[in-house]
């Protein structure tokens, strides 16, 4: 039986955050952030004298971003919902990753399903927008499942063997509610992993390329041909 593999989309393969940030900048200006990030906070100078003596040092630091509040985020999502075929405008986080997954499927005869919880927008339904996006990036005839609930329950119902997702909470659902092997796509330093993730069987991977390598290692080796099977092949029976 073929190995069944599920890939999350946004944050795993598709760069939704950059697309949302572009919408936020259109609404609120260029100096905004969707969420707090330590690298975006302006560090205080060592002293007032340090600022006066070396103003260039302060000017070269990144400007502190305004993190959007709940009402502003709601406006961002309202703009997304009003955008025709928004889900077709996203870029890949790792260029070529969709084609890499397609090659994995074709070479090892896998069953691949893409999972998403994207909301609807103007234009085509979410599933069709997503299928067209995947096809445009090199994956023919993609199977897309738009979720309305738990990743773990979906993995159990679909009898998935491996789930690749960028959210620890989704991987936790997979680990506790199904028999699937959760691969957590973790692009941050491994020291920042949620405590206990590995003990729960959640395996971090730094990239789609590494996830593909691990999945390839799970594919059962093809049985070696016997003498009689080779003989039948030679004589055509």
ABEGO torsion letter per residue (X at the ends): XBBBBBBBABGAABBAAAAAAAAAAAAAEABBBABBBAAABBBBBABAAAAAABAAAAAABBBBBBBBBAAAAAAAAAAAAABBGAAAABBBABBGAAAAAAAAAAAAGBBBBBBBABBBBBEBBAAAAAAAAAAAAGBBGBBBBBBABBAAAAAAAAGBABBBBABAAAAAAAAAABABBBBBBBABBAAABBBGAAAAGBBBBABAAAAAAAAAAABBBBBBBBAAAAAAAAAGX
